[in-house]
Amino acid sequence: MGKYKLINNVLGCVTFAISSIVYLMTMEPTASFWDCGEFIGCASKLEVSHPPGSPLHALLGRLFVVLFGGGRAAIAVNVLSAVASAFTVMLLYLSLVKILQHRFLRLRRESAYIVIHGASVVGALCFAVTDSFWFSAVEGEVYALSIFFTALTFYLALLLFDNRSASSRGRL
């Protein structure tokens, strides 16, 4: 079982690396036409955006602007979206593994692990290059950060389900 945990962690890192390379290579170098310029300006100067606002995006964007230097605010905020989207792809892979384990691990065969990890990698990477997700990953919009926190919440719920199920079976 330890071997499969290592494989799971390595494949999670691989999905993060592949998607982050794709997003960083195709990222917008400046502000896009939409609200991106406003969000970049708000993160750069720590101002308030249009209602309902996006204070967490502005704060994290400001952190990236400080890390990248103030002169490259557009690139910094776009990198925030790319990194958040790459972590979302990794969380999708980990979530798919958890979901498929409940379905296929009853088989107790080596092929079940190959199917679980293979299908999870393919599913996560296919999602990474879908049209609307890719567009939000390469520009300074709030959607990438929003879907990241949604994926994080879903993955944590799956972990909670596993822990609760294990404790009810007496294995925790």
VENWO-V296035 format. One record per residue. RES is the residue in three letters. PHI is phi in whole degrees, -180 to 180 (NA if undefined). PSI is psi in radians with two decimals (* if undefined). D_FIRST is the distance of its C-alpha to the first C-alpha in whole Angstrom. Layout:
res->[RES/RES]
phi->[PHI/PHI]
psi->[PSI/PSI]
d_first->[D_FIRST/D_FIRST]
//
This chain:
res->[MET/GLY/LYS/TYR/LYS/LEU/ILE/ASN/ASN/VAL/LEU/GLY/CYS/VAL/THR/PHE/ALA/ILE/SER/SER/ILE/VAL/TYR/LEU/MET/THR/MET/GLU/PRO/THR/ALA/SER/PHE/TRP/ASP/CYS/GLY/GLU/PHE/ILE/GLY/CYS/ALA/SER/LYS/LEU/GLU/VAL/SER/HIS/PRO/PRO/GLY/SER/PRO/LEU/HIS/ALA/LEU/LEU/GLY/ARG/LEU/PHE/VAL/VAL/LEU/PHE/GLY/GLY/GLY/ARG/ALA/ALA/ILE/ALA/VAL/ASN/VAL/LEU/SER/ALA/VAL/ALA/SER/ALA/PHE/THR/VAL/MET/LEU/LEU/TYR/LEU/SER/LEU/VAL/LYS/ILE/LEU/GLN/HIS/ARG/PHE/LEU/ARG/LEU/ARG/ARG/GLU/SER/ALA/TYR/ILE/VAL/ILE/HIS/GLY/ALA/SER/VAL/VAL/GLY/ALA/LEU/CYS/PHE/ALA/VAL/THR/ASP/SER/PHE/TRP/PHE/SER/ALA/VAL/GLU/GLY/GLU/VAL/TYR/ALA/LEU/SER/ILE/PHE/PHE/THR/ALA/LEU/THR/PHE/TYR/LEU/ALA/LEU/LEU/LEU/PHE/ASP/ASN/ARG/SER/ALA/SER/SER/ARG/GLY/ARG/LEU]
phi->[NA/-65/-64/-74/-67/-64/-61/-61/-66/-65/-67/-63/-67/-66/-64/-63/-65/-63/-68/-68/-63/-62/-69/-69/-75/-108/-69/-66/-78/-136/-80/-82/-73/-73/-82/-58/-61/-66/-67/-67/-63/-66/-71/-68/-106/56/-105/-102/-89/-64/-61/-81/87/-149/-63/-67/-62/-65/-68/-67/-63/-63/-60/-66/-63/-64/-65/-88/95/-65/-77/-120/-64/-64/-65/-62/-71/-68/-66/-56/-65/-65/-68/-62/-69/-65/-66/-63/-62/-64/-66/-64/-59/-63/-68/-63/-61/-61/-67/-70/-63/-66/-88/-105/-75/-68/-72/56/-121/-61/-66/-64/-67/-65/-63/-61/-72/-64/-65/-69/-65/-62/-64/-67/-72/-66/-65/-60/-107/-68/-58/-69/-70/-63/-63/-76/-81/-110/-136/-78/-108/-83/-67/-63/-69/-65/-70/-62/-69/-66/-66/-64/-63/-64/-65/-65/-66/-65/-64/-63/-62/-62/-66/-67/-67/-67/-71/-73/-88/84/-100/-102]
psi->[-0.54/-0.58/-0.68/-0.51/-0.70/-0.77/-0.74/-0.80/-0.73/-0.78/-0.58/-0.76/-0.62/-0.75/-0.68/-0.80/-0.79/-0.84/-0.65/-0.65/-0.78/-0.79/-0.73/-0.53/-0.48/0.21/2.60/2.31/-0.37/-2.76/2.46/3.14/-0.50/-2.42/0.04/-0.73/-0.68/-0.78/-0.63/-0.76/-0.70/-0.69/-0.63/-0.74/0.03/0.96/-3.09/2.30/-3.11/2.74/2.56/0.04/2.95/1.23/-0.66/-0.72/-0.72/-0.72/-0.80/-0.65/-0.70/-0.69/-0.77/-0.65/-0.74/-0.73/-0.64/-0.20/2.51/-0.40/-0.21/0.87/-0.69/-0.77/-0.72/-0.79/-0.60/-0.61/-0.65/-0.81/-0.71/-0.76/-0.75/-0.69/-0.66/-0.69/-0.58/-0.75/-0.72/-0.74/-0.60/-0.75/-0.86/-0.64/-0.73/-0.67/-0.81/-0.77/-0.79/-0.49/-0.64/-0.49/-0.73/-0.26/-0.12/-0.37/-0.51/0.71/2.73/-0.63/-0.45/-0.68/-0.66/-0.76/-0.78/-0.92/-0.67/-0.82/-0.62/-0.72/-0.81/-0.78/-0.76/-0.75/-0.55/-0.71/-0.61/-0.53/0.28/2.67/-1.03/-0.60/-0.72/-0.73/-0.66/-0.31/-0.37/0.14/2.78/1.06/2.94/-0.19/-0.64/-0.76/-0.62/-0.82/-0.50/-0.84/-0.53/-0.78/-0.66/-0.75/-0.75/-0.76/-0.72/-0.60/-0.67/-0.71/-0.70/-0.72/-0.76/-0.76/-0.71/-0.70/-0.68/-0.68/-0.55/-0.40/-0.12/0.33/0.00/*]
d_first->[0/4/5/5/7/9/10/11/13/15/15/17/19/20/21/23/25/26/27/29/30/32/33/35/36/38/39/42/44/46/47/47/49/48/47/45/48/49/45/46/49/48/45/47/50/48/50/49/49/50/49/47/46/42/42/39/39/42/41/38/40/42/39/39/42/43/40/41/45/48/49/46/45/45/42/40/40/39/36/35/35/33/30/30/30/27/25/26/24/21/21/21/19/16/18/18/14/14/17/16/13/15/17/15/12/14/15/11/12/11/14/13/10/13/16/14/14/17/19/18/19/22/23/23/25/27/28/28/31/33/37/37/34/35/38/37/35/37/40/41/40/39/37/34/33/34/31/29/29/29/26/24/26/24/21/21/22/19/17/20/19/16/17/20/18/16/19/21/18/19/15/16]
//
